[in-house]
Amino acid sequence: MENNTLALLQSNPSKTAIAQIVDQFAQAIDDGHMSAIDVSVNIAALETLAKELRSRITENVISDLFNHPKQKAEIKGAVVSIMETVKYDFSHIDEWSVLEGIIQQSRERQKEIEEDEKKWRRGELPVKSAATTFKIQLSK
């Protein structure tokens, strides 16, 4: 299994290849060859690593993309390109500002109602949904 994971990083990391590795891990867990908890901790570590590393290298990736035609590069079968995002500021429009204030006040009041209801009528409230899951806290 580890060889397949390493092979994925060295070859074209396609969604199909990833799905195959996921299936292999799931099967190994189902068959009792691997611990689901151990795998979950490793996944949490990889997710943290990926998020932090992406954040640290974003400027380098963007800089490197300017050396490619149309700021687009195909690497290992994946296409990497620059993406522009634009956020507009409407706060200078009086009506928008008034509505934004009303929305914020309404959200705050809604949270107050929810907290009061959960505090005083928890057993009486209709359940919208319930799920059992887990959390992982990595050590520092």
N, C-alpha and C positions, 0 to 999 in steps of 0.2 A: 504494500500500500504506500509506504513512504517513497519508494522508487517512482510510483505513478505520480505522486504529488510533485516530486522534484522534476520529473519529466515534463509535467505541465508548465512549470516555471521556465523550462529551457526550450519548450516548443511553442506552438501557437495556442495560447490559453483561450480556447473557444468555449462557448456556453455548453456545447455538447460534451467536450472533454471534461469540463467541470462537473456536469451532471453525472457522468460516468464515475468520477472519483467520489462524488457524494453517495452514489448508489453503493459503491464498494465499501465506503466507511459505514454506511447504515447497515449493510449486510453483515459486516464484521462485528458490529455492535449487537445486532439481532442474534448472531450466532454465538455470542459470548466471548469472542476473541479480543474485544476491546471494551474498555469501560466508557459508558456514555458520559459519566461525570468527568473523567480525565479528558476526553475529547472536547467537552464543553469548555473546560478551563483553557485548553489550547486554542480553541476558537476565539474565546474572549481575548486572549493574549494577541492572537493574530489580528483581530479586529482593531485593537488598540494600536498595535504596531502600524497597521495599514493607515489608519486615520491620522496618526501623528506624523508618519513619514510623508504622506501625501501633503499634509499641511506645510511641512518643512521644505518640500521640493517644488511646490507649485510655481514659484517665481522662476526656478531653473527650467522647468518644463516649458513655460510660456516663452522664456528667452530662447530656448533651443528651437521651439517651433517657428520662430521668425527666420531661422536658417533653412526652412523647408518651403517649397512652392505652395502658395496659398495658405501658408501657416497650417499645413496638414501633413502628418507623417503616418505611414503604415508600418507598424512594428509588430512582428510576430502575429500577423493576421489581424491585429486590432488597429483601428483608425484613431489617432489622437489629433484633436484639432482645437483651436482657440474658440472659446464660446464667450460671447459678450452678454452680460446681463445688465439691464437698466432698471433702476427703481426711480419712480417719479415722486416728487414732493408736492402734494396738493395742499399743504397747510396754509398757503397764502390765500386760499379761497375761503372766504368767510363761511359760506354755507357748509362746506366740507368740514371745516374746523368745528362748527357747532355740532354737526352730526357725529364727528369723531368723539367729541366730549360726551354726547348722549350714549354712544356705543360703549365707551369705557365705563361710564357710571352704571349702565345696565349690566355689563359683565361683572363688575364688582358686586352689585346687588344680587345677581344670580348666584355668585359664589357664596355670598353670605347665607342665602336661602338654603343652598345645598348643604353647607356646613351645619346649619341649625337643624335641618331635617335629619341628617345623618347622626347628629348628636342626640336628638331627642326622640326620633321615631324610626330608628334603624330597622327594627324588626317588622315594622308596619309598611315600609316602603316597598313598592313593587321592584323586583330585581330586573334590571335591563339586560345584564349579562354577567356571567361569572366564569372565571378561568383559573386554572392552577398552572403556574409556571415557575420559573426559578430565576435567581439573580446570581451573578458572580462578581465578587470584589477581589480584584487582583491586589497583591501586596505591593507596598511602595518600594 
